[in-house]
Amino acid sequence: MDKSIFPNLFTAANLSFGVIGITLAAQGEFTGAALCVLFSLIADGFDGRVARALGVSGPMGRELDSLADVVGFGVAPAYMLFMYQLQNMGWVAYIPLLAFSVLGAFRLARFNIMTEEVHGYFLGLPIPAAGCMAATYVLSGIQLPQWLLMVLMVVVGYLMVSRVHHPDFKGKGADRTNAVALVITAVLGVAVLVWDWHAWPVLVFALYAVFGICNTIINTVRQ
């Protein structure tokens, strides 16, 4: 038996949850759609580990994984947010929908061609973090003004293709971790919780993005 079938099953699950999430969002089942994004995250976390454990890592699996990620963490979350709050905004709502999903695809393509160049950090916000940010936003029950949600979707799309460095949690990072960045991130997190404690699920991923921005700016200025 070809051992590569086992990691590919997890990748297929990632893709499947993305497709199911899209259909649920189209039916107005937003909680189910958001949960599908989180299930995609779990499946995505296993495919690479299983492939490495079985010694079957290769370009085929990497490309298949990226295709699944485009759906599970790019298209599905963007469409979910569109249906959740923006579908009555007219043509302008297509801008954040496309920015989030299309820039996510660009981020994955860049990741695949720079695997030998980038080590010790993620270049740009990882698309799973972006997708899970959208999912936890829906699950939290909070609703930002429509214009602000559209702006944030475009910002998150840009962050995915930006040069901002984010921790990869794979051991010692290549970038210095600045205490000032940690303090700014913590203060912002507390302020959001004081504003509305229901936002705590979103903070898990949003503060990860904020820390990356702050830490990159500080390291760039120091250089």
Contacts in CASP RR format, 6 or more apart in sequence:
PFRMAT RR
TARGET T0000
AUTHOR 0000-0000-0000
METHOD contacts of the structure
MODEL  1
MDKSIFPNLFTAANLSFGVIGITLAAQGEFTGAALCVLFSLIADGFDGRV
ARALGVSGPMGRELDSLADVVGFGVAPAYMLFMYQLQNMGWVAYIPLLAF
SVLGAFRLARFNIMTEEVHGYFLGLPIPAAGCMAATYVLSGIQLPQWLLM
VLMVVVGYLMVSRVHHPDFKGKGADRTNAVALVITAVLGVAVLVWDWHAW
PVLVFALYAVFGICNTIINTVRQ
3 54 0 8 1.000
3 55 0 8 1.000
3 56 0 8 1.000
4 51 0 8 1.000
4 54 0 8 1.000
4 56 0 8 1.000
4 60 0 8 1.000
4 61 0 8 1.000
6 50 0 8 1.000
6 54 0 8 1.000
7 46 0 8 1.000
7 47 0 8 1.000
7 48 0 8 1.000
7 50 0 8 1.000
7 51 0 8 1.000
7 54 0 8 1.000
7 56 0 8 1.000
7 61 0 8 1.000
8 47 0 8 1.000
8 61 0 8 1.000
8 64 0 8 1.000
10 43 0 8 1.000
10 44 0 8 1.000
10 45 0 8 1.000
10 46 0 8 1.000
10 47 0 8 1.000
10 48 0 8 1.000
10 50 0 8 1.000
11 43 0 8 1.000
11 44 0 8 1.000
11 47 0 8 1.000
11 61 0 8 1.000
11 64 0 8 1.000
11 65 0 8 1.000
11 68 0 8 1.000
12 68 0 8 1.000
13 39 0 8 1.000
13 40 0 8 1.000
13 43 0 8 1.000
14 40 0 8 1.000
14 43 0 8 1.000
14 44 0 8 1.000
14 47 0 8 1.000
14 65 0 8 1.000
14 68 0 8 1.000
14 69 0 8 1.000
14 72 0 8 1.000
15 67 0 8 1.000
15 68 0 8 1.000
15 71 0 8 1.000
15 72 0 8 1.000
17 36 0 8 1.000
17 37 0 8 1.000
17 39 0 8 1.000
17 40 0 8 1.000
17 43 0 8 1.000
17 72 0 8 1.000
17 76 0 8 1.000
18 36 0 8 1.000
18 37 0 8 1.000
18 40 0 8 1.000
18 71 0 8 1.000
18 72 0 8 1.000
18 75 0 8 1.000
18 76 0 8 1.000
19 71 0 8 1.000
19 76 0 8 1.000
20 36 0 8 1.000
21 32 0 8 1.000
21 33 0 8 1.000
21 36 0 8 1.000
21 37 0 8 1.000
21 72 0 8 1.000
21 76 0 8 1.000
21 80 0 8 1.000
22 33 0 8 1.000
22 71 0 8 1.000
22 75 0 8 1.000
22 76 0 8 1.000
22 79 0 8 1.000
22 80 0 8 1.000
24 30 0 8 1.000
24 32 0 8 1.000
24 33 0 8 1.000
24 36 0 8 1.000
25 33 0 8 1.000
25 76 0 8 1.000
25 79 0 8 1.000
25 80 0 8 1.000
25 83 0 8 1.000
25 84 0 8 1.000
26 79 0 8 1.000
26 83 0 8 1.000
28 83 0 8 1.000
30 80 0 8 1.000
30 83 0 8 1.000
30 84 0 8 1.000
30 138 0 8 1.000
31 138 0 8 1.000
31 139 0 8 1.000
33 76 0 8 1.000
33 80 0 8 1.000
33 135 0 8 1.000
33 138 0 8 1.000
34 80 0 8 1.000
34 134 0 8 1.000
34 135 0 8 1.000
34 136 0 8 1.000
34 138 0 8 1.000
34 139 0 8 1.000
35 135 0 8 1.000
35 139 0 8 1.000
36 72 0 8 1.000
36 76 0 8 1.000
37 72 0 8 1.000
37 73 0 8 1.000
37 76 0 8 1.000
37 77 0 8 1.000
37 80 0 8 1.000
37 131 0 8 1.000
37 132 0 8 1.000
37 134 0 8 1.000
37 135 0 8 1.000
38 132 0 8 1.000
38 135 0 8 1.000
40 68 0 8 1.000
40 72 0 8 1.000
40 73 0 8 1.000
40 76 0 8 1.000
40 128 0 8 1.000
41 73 0 8 1.000
41 128 0 8 1.000
41 132 0 8 1.000
44 65 0 8 1.000
44 68 0 8 1.000
44 69 0 8 1.000
44 73 0 8 1.000
44 128 0 8 1.000
47 61 0 8 1.000
47 65 0 8 1.000
48 57 0 8 1.000
48 65 0 8 1.000
51 57 0 8 1.000
51 58 0 8 1.000
51 61 0 8 1.000
62 112 0 8 1.000
62 115 0 8 1.000
63 112 0 8 1.000
66 108 0 8 1.000
66 109 0 8 1.000
66 111 0 8 1.000
66 112 0 8 1.000
69 108 0 8 1.000
69 127 0 8 1.000
69 128 0 8 1.000
70 101 0 8 1.000
70 104 0 8 1.000
70 105 0 8 1.000
70 108 0 8 1.000
70 127 0 8 1.000
72 131 0 8 1.000
73 104 0 8 1.000
73 127 0 8 1.000
73 128 0 8 1.000
73 130 0 8 1.000
73 131 0 8 1.000
73 132 0 8 1.000
74 100 0 8 1.000
74 101 0 8 1.000
74 104 0 8 1.000
74 105 0 8 1.000
74 127 0 8 1.000
74 130 0 8 1.000
74 131 0 8 1.000
75 101 0 8 1.000
77 100 0 8 1.000
77 130 0 8 1.000
77 131 0 8 1.000
77 134 0 8 1.000
77 135 0 8 1.000
78 96 0 8 1.000
78 97 0 8 1.000
78 98 0 8 1.000
78 100 0 8 1.000
78 101 0 8 1.000
78 134 0 8 1.000
78 153 0 8 1.000
79 97 0 8 1.000
79 101 0 8 1.000
80 134 0 8 1.000
80 135 0 8 1.000
80 138 0 8 1.000
81 96 0 8 1.000
81 97 0 8 1.000
81 100 0 8 1.000
81 134 0 8 1.000
81 137 0 8 1.000
81 138 0 8 1.000
81 149 0 8 1.000
81 153 0 8 1.000
82 93 0 8 1.000
82 96 0 8 1.000
82 97 0 8 1.000
84 138 0 8 1.000
85 143 0 8 1.000
85 146 0 8 1.000
85 149 0 8 1.000
86 93 0 8 1.000
86 96 0 8 1.000
86 97 0 8 1.000
86 146 0 8 1.000
86 149 0 8 1.000
86 150 0 8 1.000
87 93 0 8 1.000
89 146 0 8 1.000
89 150 0 8 1.000
92 150 0 8 1.000
93 150 0 8 1.000
95 150 0 8 1.000
95 154 0 8 1.000
96 149 0 8 1.000
96 150 0 8 1.000
96 151 0 8 1.000
96 153 0 8 1.000
96 154 0 8 1.000
97 153 0 8 1.000
99 153 0 8 1.000
99 154 0 8 1.000
99 157 0 8 1.000
99 158 0 8 1.000
100 130 0 8 1.000
100 134 0 8 1.000
100 153 0 8 1.000
100 154 0 8 1.000
100 156 0 8 1.000
100 157 0 8 1.000
103 157 0 8 1.000
103 158 0 8 1.000
103 160 0 8 1.000
103 161 0 8 1.000
104 127 0 8 1.000
104 130 0 8 1.000
104 157 0 8 1.000
104 160 0 8 1.000
104 161 0 8 1.000
106 160 0 8 1.000
106 161 0 8 1.000
107 124 0 8 1.000
107 125 0 8 1.000
107 126 0 8 1.000
107 127 0 8 1.000
107 157 0 8 1.000
107 160 0 8 1.000
107 161 0 8 1.000
108 127 0 8 1.000
110 123 0 8 1.000
110 161 0 8 1.000
111 118 0 8 1.000
111 123 0 8 1.000
114 123 0 8 1.000
119 174 0 8 1.000
120 168 0 8 1.000
120 170 0 8 1.000
120 171 0 8 1.000
120 172 0 8 1.000
120 173 0 8 1.000
120 174 0 8 1.000
120 175 0 8 1.000
121 165 0 8 1.000
121 166 0 8 1.000
121 167 0 8 1.000
121 168 0 8 1.000
121 173 0 8 1.000
121 174 0 8 1.000
121 175 0 8 1.000
122 165 0 8 1.000
122 166 0 8 1.000
122 167 0 8 1.000
122 168 0 8 1.000
123 163 0 8 1.000
123 164 0 8 1.000
123 165 0 8 1.000
124 159 0 8 1.000
124 160 0 8 1.000
124 161 0 8 1.000
124 162 0 8 1.000
124 163 0 8 1.000
124 164 0 8 1.000
124 165 0 8 1.000
124 166 0 8 1.000
125 156 0 8 1.000
125 157 0 8 1.000
125 159 0 8 1.000
125 160 0 8 1.000
125 162 0 8 1.000
125 164 0 8 1.000
125 166 0 8 1.000
125 209 0 8 1.000
126 160 0 8 1.000
126 166 0 8 1.000
127 160 0 8 1.000
129 166 0 8 1.000
129 205 0 8 1.000
129 208 0 8 1.000
129 209 0 8 1.000
130 156 0 8 1.000
130 157 0 8 1.000
130 159 0 8 1.000
130 160 0 8 1.000
130 205 0 8 1.000
131 205 0 8 1.000
132 204 0 8 1.000
132 205 0 8 1.000
133 156 0 8 1.000
133 202 0 8 1.000
133 205 0 8 1.000
133 206 0 8 1.000
133 209 0 8 1.000
134 153 0 8 1.000
136 201 0 8 1.000
136 202 0 8 1.000
136 204 0 8 1.000
136 205 0 8 1.000
137 201 0 8 1.000
137 202 0 8 1.000
139 201 0 8 1.000
140 198 0 8 1.000
140 199 0 8 1.000
140 200 0 8 1.000
140 201 0 8 1.000
140 202 0 8 1.000
141 198 0 8 1.000
142 196 0 8 1.000
142 198 0 8 1.000
142 199 0 8 1.000
142 202 0 8 1.000
144 152 0 8 1.000
156 209 0 8 1.000
159 209 0 8 1.000
159 213 0 8 1.000
163 216 0 8 1.000
164 212 0 8 1.000
164 213 0 8 1.000
164 216 0 8 1.000
165 174 0 8 1.000
165 175 0 8 1.000
165 212 0 8 1.000
165 215 0 8 1.000
165 216 0 8 1.000
165 219 0 8 1.000
166 208 0 8 1.000
166 209 0 8 1.000
166 211 0 8 1.000
166 212 0 8 1.000
167 173 0 8 1.000
167 175 0 8 1.000
167 177 0 8 1.000
167 208 0 8 1.000
167 211 0 8 1.000
167 212 0 8 1.000
175 215 0 8 1.000
175 216 0 8 1.000
175 219 0 8 1.000
176 215 0 8 1.000
176 219 0 8 1.000
176 222 0 8 1.000
177 215 0 8 1.000
178 214 0 8 1.000
178 215 0 8 1.000
178 218 0 8 1.000
178 219 0 8 1.000
180 214 0 8 1.000
180 218 0 8 1.000
181 211 0 8 1.000
181 212 0 8 1.000
181 214 0 8 1.000
181 215 0 8 1.000
181 218 0 8 1.000
182 211 0 8 1.000
184 210 0 8 1.000
184 214 0 8 1.000
185 207 0 8 1.000
185 210 0 8 1.000
185 211 0 8 1.000
185 214 0 8 1.000
188 207 0 8 1.000
188 210 0 8 1.000
189 203 0 8 1.000
189 207 0 8 1.000
192 199 0 8 1.000
192 203 0 8 1.000
193 199 0 8 1.000
193 200 0 8 1.000
193 203 0 8 1.000
END
